[in-house]
């Protein structure tokens, strides 16, 4: 499991925006992952999607890593932002776009 946690830590720290999700950005495998993909695509940010369904260790490891029980999980500049509900609320309030901009991550014009 420590290998998986090291992999997760590396991905979170070496990519500006990372989404640990069920499925891929092109083919989300659950509604919650699909919602976050739509939001990220809408704001026009580039991100790395990591499919947690590829291994049980990955699916369990990401929950341990953030101490957060659900997937998807969004990370911006190494910081855990939240799951689908939190990301949706942040987006609706314009906060997600602000977090991205404050971290120097380019988003599409409104």
C-alpha positions in Angstrom: 0.0 0.0 0.0 2.9 2.4 0.7 3.8 2.2 -3.1 0.3 3.3 -4.0 0.4 6.2 -1.4 3.8 7.3 -2.8 2.3 7.2 -6.4 -0.7 9.2 -5.3 1.5 11.7 -3.4 3.7 12.1 -6.5 0.7 12.7 -8.8 -0.9 15.2 -6.5 2.4 17.2 -6.1 3.6 17.0 -9.7 0.3 18.0 -11.5 -1.4 21.4 -11.0 -4.9 19.8 -11.2 -5.6 16.1 -10.5 -8.9 14.3 -10.4 -9.0 10.9 -8.9 -12.1 9.4 -10.3 -14.0 6.3 -11.4 -13.3 5.9 -15.1 -11.6 8.5 -17.3 -12.4 12.1 -18.3 -13.6 10.7 -21.6 -15.6 7.9 -20.0 -16.6 8.6 -16.4 -17.9 5.4 -14.7 -20.1 7.1 -12.1 -22.4 10.1 -12.0 -20.3 12.0 -9.4 -17.1 11.6 -11.4 -19.0 12.8 -14.5 -20.3 15.9 -12.7 -16.7 17.0 -11.7 -15.4 16.3 -15.3 -18.2 18.5 -16.7 -17.4 21.3 -14.3 -13.6 21.1 -15.0 -14.3 21.0 -18.8 -16.7 23.9 -18.4 -14.2 26.1 -16.7 -11.6 25.1 -19.3 -8.9 23.9 -17.0 -6.5 21.2 -18.1 -6.2 18.4 -15.5 -5.0 14.8 -15.1 -7.7 12.2 -14.5 -6.6 9.1 -12.7 -8.9 6.0 -12.8 -9.2 4.5 -9.4 -11.0 1.5 -10.8 -7.8 0.2 -12.2 -6.7 -1.3 -8.9 -8.3 -2.0 -5.5 -5.1 -0.6 -3.8 -5.6 2.7 -5.7 -9.3 2.9 -4.8 -8.5 2.3 -1.1 -5.3 4.3 -1.2 -6.9 7.6 -2.3 -9.4 7.4 0.5 -6.6 6.9 3.0 -4.4 9.6 1.4 -7.0 12.4 1.9 -8.8 10.8 4.8 -11.9 11.2 2.7 -14.3 8.3 2.1 -15.6 9.1 -1.4 -14.5 9.3 -4.9 -14.0 11.5 -7.0 -11.4 13.7 -5.3 -10.0 16.9 -6.7 -6.6 18.3 -5.9 -5.3 21.7 -7.0 -1.6 22.5 -6.5 -1.2 19.6 -4.1 -4.2 20.6 -1.9 -7.3 18.5 -1.5 -10.3 20.5 -2.6 -13.1 18.0 -2.1 -15.5 15.6 -3.7 -18.4 16.1 -6.2 -20.7 18.0 -3.8 -18.0 20.4 -2.6 -16.6 21.0 -6.2 -20.2 21.6 -7.4 -20.9 24.2 -4.6 -17.5 25.9 -5.2 -18.2 26.1 -8.9 -21.8 27.5 -8.4 -20.4 30.2 -6.1 -17.6 31.1 -8.4 -15.1 30.0 -5.8 -13.6 27.1 -7.8 -12.6 29.5 -10.6 -11.1 31.8 -8.0 -9.1 29.0 -6.4 -7.7 28.0 -9.8 -6.9 31.6 -10.7 -5.3 32.3 -7.3 -3.0 29.3 -8.0 -2.0 30.6 -11.3 -4.0 28.0 -13.3 -5.5 29.3 -16.5 -9.3 28.9 -16.9 -11.4 29.7 -19.9 -12.9 33.1 -20.1 -16.4 33.4 -18.7 
